[in-house]
Amino acid sequence: MIGIITVFVIVQYIPIFGNSDDVVIKKPTSGSNTEQNISQTQPIFNMTNAIMSNSTLHTPIKRWILVNEDVEGKIETVYVPIDDYLFKVDYEINEQKEVTGKTISLNPVFDDFYNQIGFFGKPADAVVVYPLFTQAAYNQNGFYDYYDKKCDSKCLTVDIPTEIIPIYQTSGSSYTILKLLNYDVATDVDVDKNPNILQKYKKVIVLHNEYVTQREFDAITNHPNVIYLFPNSMYAKVQADYNNNTITLIRGHGYPDSSVDNGFDWKFDNSDFEYDIKCDNWQFQSIDNGKMLNCYPTFRILLDKGLLRTIFQ
C-alpha cells in the first residue's frame, strides 16, 4: 500500500436526525455450498446537514476527524466520528488543528464489551501477526524510495526494526486495539524463525503483512483458521538475513519485472480492496483457510462493535 494519511483535522458535525448507529450482522447460511459472507450495514450521513442548528435537530453535536488520504495519487476523504469510539483516543494536535499523533487505551465505560471480545482472565487462543517486515519496507531509504526512483536497488535491502512502531502502513491502530484486548502477538520474525508457533493457536489474525518470507507465507496459508483483516497482505516475497538483521525484496510489487504483482502468485490476493478506507459495507469472504475482509479497517475498527465481535468469534 503506497497511500498515506496527509491531513487529519478535527471538525464539528451534527448528525442526521433519526439515524441509528446500530450495526446489523448478517450471519452466513448454515450448510450452504456457496461462499459465505458476514456483512455489515450502517446509515449514510449527509454532510450538508452540518449547516442545521442543534436546536432544530434536538441531537448533540458530534466531533469528527476529517481524514484526507493520498491513495496512489487519488485523495480519499473519510469522516470518522470520534464521539462514537469504543476506545479512549488521545490526539496530539498542532496549531493548524492537524493530528500529529495519537494514543489508544481502553475506556472503562466499555469494560463489559471488552470482556465479551477480549481475553481477560483466560488464555488467548488467537495470535496477531505484527508486520515487522512491512514496517521495515516503509522506512526511509527503503523499498518505496526504490519504487519512487529515489534510489537504486540498494534500497531493496533494509534493516529489520528492533522494536515495534505501530504506523498506518502496519495496521497500527488495529494492532494496538487487539493487543489491548489481550490477543497474543507474534512478529514476522517470530513466525519466520519458528513457523510452528502458529499451530498453538485456534486462530491467526494477519494484519497488513504486505511483505513476508516464503516460510512465513507457508505457515500462514497452511493454518486452518486465518482472519486476513487487511487487504494486500501476503503480497511480496522477501528473504531474511538474520546475521546482518536485514530483509531483501525477492519478488512482487512490480519487481524484478513490472508484470509481477503478487510475489507468491497467490490466488486469494485481494489487494484491490485496500483502497476502501471507509469500510462502510465491510464483508468477510470465506477462502480455503479462513476469511478475508474486503476493505482497509484502520478507522472502522475504532467504533464498530460488529467488526470486533466477528474478529473474536
C-alpha positions in Angstrom: 0.0 0.0 0.0 1.5 3.3 -1.1 -1.1 5.8 0.1 -0.5 7.7 3.4 -2.5 10.0 5.6 -1.8 13.6 4.6 -4.3 15.6 6.6 -6.0 14.8 9.9 -8.3 17.5 11.2 -10.9 17.7 14.0 -14.2 19.1 12.7 -17.7 19.6 14.2 -20.7 17.8 12.7 -24.4 17.5 13.6 -25.7 14.0 12.6 -29.0 13.5 10.7 -32.0 13.3 13.0 -33.4 9.8 13.4 -30.4 7.9 12.1 -29.2 5.0 14.2 -25.6 3.8 14.8 -26.8 0.2 15.4 -24.9 -2.4 13.4 -26.7 -5.3 11.7 -24.8 -8.6 11.3 -26.0 -11.0 8.6 -24.8 -14.5 9.5 -23.8 -16.9 6.8 -26.3 -19.6 5.9 -25.7 -22.9 7.5 -24.8 -25.7 5.2 -24.5 -23.6 2.1 -22.1 -24.6 -0.6 -21.7 -21.1 -1.8 -19.2 -18.5 -0.5 -20.3 -17.4 3.0 -20.2 -13.7 3.9 -20.6 -11.8 7.1 -21.9 -8.4 6.2 -22.4 -5.0 8.0 -24.6 -2.1 7.2 -24.9 1.3 8.7 -26.6 4.6 7.8 -25.1 7.1 5.4 -24.5 10.6 6.8 -25.4 13.6 4.6 -22.7 16.2 5.3 -24.9 19.0 4.1 -26.9 18.7 7.3 -23.9 20.2 9.1 -25.4 23.7 8.5 -28.5 22.9 10.5 -28.8 24.1 14.1 -28.5 21.8 17.1 -31.9 23.1 18.4 -33.5 22.1 15.2 -32.3 18.5 15.3 -32.5 18.1 19.1 -29.3 15.9 19.0 -25.9 16.7 20.4 -23.1 18.0 18.2 -20.6 15.2 17.4 -16.9 15.7 16.8 -15.4 14.1 13.7 -12.0 13.5 12.3 -11.6 14.6 8.7 -9.0 12.4 7.0 -7.6 13.1 3.6 -5.5 10.2 2.3 -3.4 10.1 -0.8 -4.1 6.7 -2.3 -1.6 6.5 -5.1 -2.4 10.0 -6.3 -6.1 10.0 -5.6 -7.4 11.8 -2.5 -9.9 9.8 -0.4 -11.8 11.6 2.3 -13.2 9.9 5.4 -15.2 11.5 8.2 -14.6 9.5 11.4 -17.0 10.1 14.4 -14.6 10.3 17.3 -17.5 10.5 19.8 -18.6 7.0 18.7 -15.2 5.5 19.5 -15.2 2.3 21.6 -11.7 3.2 23.0 -10.1 6.2 24.6 -8.1 8.0 21.9 -5.9 10.9 22.9 -4.8 13.0 19.9 -1.7 15.3 19.6 -2.9 18.4 17.7 -0.7 21.1 16.2 -1.5 24.8 15.7 -3.2 24.0 12.4 -5.6 21.6 14.2 -3.9 18.7 12.5 -3.4 15.5 14.4 0.3 14.6 14.6 0.0 11.5 16.8 -2.4 9.5 18.9 -2.5 7.2 21.9 -5.2 4.4 22.2 -6.2 2.9 25.5 -9.2 1.1 27.0 -12.2 3.1 28.1 -13.7 1.8 31.4 -17.2 2.7 30.0 -16.9 -0.3 27.7 -15.4 -2.9 30.1 -18.4 -5.3 29.7 -18.0 -5.2 25.9 -14.2 -5.7 26.2 -14.8 -8.8 28.3 -17.0 -10.2 25.5 -14.4 -9.7 22.7 -11.1 -10.0 24.6 -9.0 -12.4 26.6 -9.3 -11.2 30.1 -8.9 -13.9 32.8 -8.4 -16.6 30.2 -5.5 -17.6 27.9 -5.7 -16.3 24.4 -6.4 -18.8 21.7 -5.7 -16.3 18.9 -2.5 -14.6 17.8 -1.9 -11.4 15.9 1.0 -11.4 13.4 2.5 -7.9 13.5 4.0 -6.9 10.1 7.6 -6.1 11.2 8.9 -6.6 7.7 6.4 -4.2 6.3 7.4 -1.6 8.9 11.0 -2.1 7.6 9.9 -1.7 3.9 8.3 1.7 4.6 11.2 3.1 6.4 13.3 5.9 4.8 15.7 4.6 2.2 13.6 1.5 1.9 11.5 -0.2 -0.8 9.3 2.8 -1.5 12.2 5.1 -2.2 13.2 2.4 -4.8 9.7 2.3 -6.3 9.7 6.1 -6.5 13.1 6.0 -8.2 14.7 8.0 -5.5 17.5 5.4 -5.1 18.8 2.3 -6.8 18.5 -1.4 -5.8 20.5 -0.8 -2.6 17.2 0.3 -1.1 15.8 -3.2 -1.6 17.8 -4.4 1.4 16.7 -2.8 4.6 17.3 -3.3 8.3 14.8 -5.3 10.4 13.4 -3.0 13.1 14.4 -3.8 16.6 11.1 -2.6 18.1 7.5 -2.4 17.0 6.4 1.1 16.0 2.7 0.9 15.0 2.2 3.1 11.9 -0.6 3.4 9.4 1.0 1.0 6.9 1.4 -1.7 9.6 -2.2 -1.5 10.7 -1.0 0.4 13.8 -4.5 1.1 15.3 -5.7 -2.4 14.8 -2.6 -3.9 16.3 -2.8 -1.7 19.3 -6.5 -2.4 19.9 -6.1 -6.2 19.6 -3.1 -6.1 21.9 -5.1 -4.1 24.5 -7.8 -6.8 24.3 -5.0 -9.3 25.3 -4.6 -11.1 22.0 -1.2 -12.8 21.8 1.3 -11.2 19.4 4.0 -12.7 17.2 6.0 -10.7 14.6 7.1 -11.7 11.1 10.4 -12.6 12.6 8.9 -15.0 15.2 6.9 -16.8 12.5 9.7 -17.0 10.0 12.1 -18.4 12.6 9.6 -20.8 14.1 6.6 -21.4 11.8 5.2 -24.0 14.2 4.4 -21.2 16.6 1.1 -20.6 14.8 -0.1 -24.2 15.4 -0.5 -23.4 19.1 -3.5 -21.1 18.3 -7.0 -21.8 17.2 -7.0 -18.6 15.2 -4.4 -16.5 13.4 -5.0 -12.8 12.6 -3.0 -11.3 9.8 -2.8 -7.5 9.5 -1.2 -5.5 6.6 1.6 -8.1 6.4 2.4 -7.0 2.9 6.0 -8.3 2.9 6.6 -11.9 4.1 9.1 -14.7 3.6 8.2 -17.9 1.8 8.4 -19.8 5.2 6.0 -17.3 6.8 3.7 -17.5 3.8 3.6 -21.3 4.0 3.0 -21.2 7.8 0.0 -18.8 7.5 -1.6 -20.3 4.4 -1.4 -23.8 5.9 -3.1 -22.8 9.2 -6.8 -23.9 9.1 -8.3 -20.7 10.6 -6.8 -17.4 9.5 -8.5 -13.9 9.5 -6.9 -11.8 6.9 -8.0 -8.5 8.4 -6.3 -6.2 5.9 -6.3 -6.5 2.1 -2.9 -6.5 0.3 -1.4 -8.9 2.8 1.0 -11.7 1.7 1.8 -9.6 -1.4 5.5 -9.6 -1.9 8.3 -12.1 -1.1 11.3 -11.1 1.0 14.3 -13.0 2.2 15.6 -12.5 5.8 19.3 -12.4 6.7 19.5 -12.7 10.5 23.2 -12.5 10.5 23.0 -9.0 9.1 19.5 -8.3 10.5 18.1 -7.4 7.1 15.4 -8.3 4.6 15.7 -8.1 0.8 12.9 -7.9 -1.7 12.9 -11.0 -3.9 9.7 -10.9 -5.9 6.5 -8.9 -6.1 5.2 -5.3 -6.3 6.5 -5.0 -9.8 9.9 -6.5 -9.0 12.0 -7.9 -10.7 9.7 -7.3 -13.6 6.8 -4.8 -13.9 4.5 -7.7 -14.8 4.9 -9.3 -11.4 2.1 -8.3 -8.9 1.8 -10.9 -6.1 5.2 -12.3 -5.4 3.7 -15.7 -4.5 1.2 -15.8 -7.3 -1.4 -16.2 -4.6 -4.8 -16.9 -6.0 -6.5 -15.2 -3.0 -4.7 -11.9 -3.4 -7.3 -9.2 -2.6 -5.2 -6.1 -2.9 -7.8 -4.3 -5.0 -9.8 -3.8 -1.8 -7.1 -1.9 0.1 -8.3 1.4 -1.3 -11.7 1.3 0.5 -10.7 3.0 3.7 -14.2 3.9 4.7 -15.3 0.3 5.2 -19.0 1.3 5.2 -20.0 -2.1 3.8 -17.5 -4.5 5.2 -17.7 -8.2 4.5 -15.7 -11.2 5.3 -15.4 -13.6 2.4 -14.6 -17.3 3.0 -11.4 -18.7 1.4 -9.7 -22.1 1.8 -8.2 -21.5 5.2 -10.2 -18.7 6.7 -11.8 -15.4 5.7 -10.7 -12.1 4.2 -12.0 -8.6 4.8 -12.9 -6.5 1.8 -11.7 -3.1 3.0 -9.0 -1.4 5.0 -10.4 -1.2 8.5 -8.0 1.3 10.2 -10.8 3.7 11.2 -13.7 1.2 11.3 -12.2 -0.9 14.0 -12.2 2.0 16.4 -16.0 2.2 16.5 -17.6 -0.9 15.1 -18.8 -3.5 17.7 -19.9 -5.9 14.9 -16.4 -6.0 13.4 -14.7 -6.6 16.7 -17.2 -9.3 17.6 -16.6 -11.0 14.2 -12.9 -11.0 14.7 -13.3 -12.6 18.1 -15.8 -15.3 17.1 
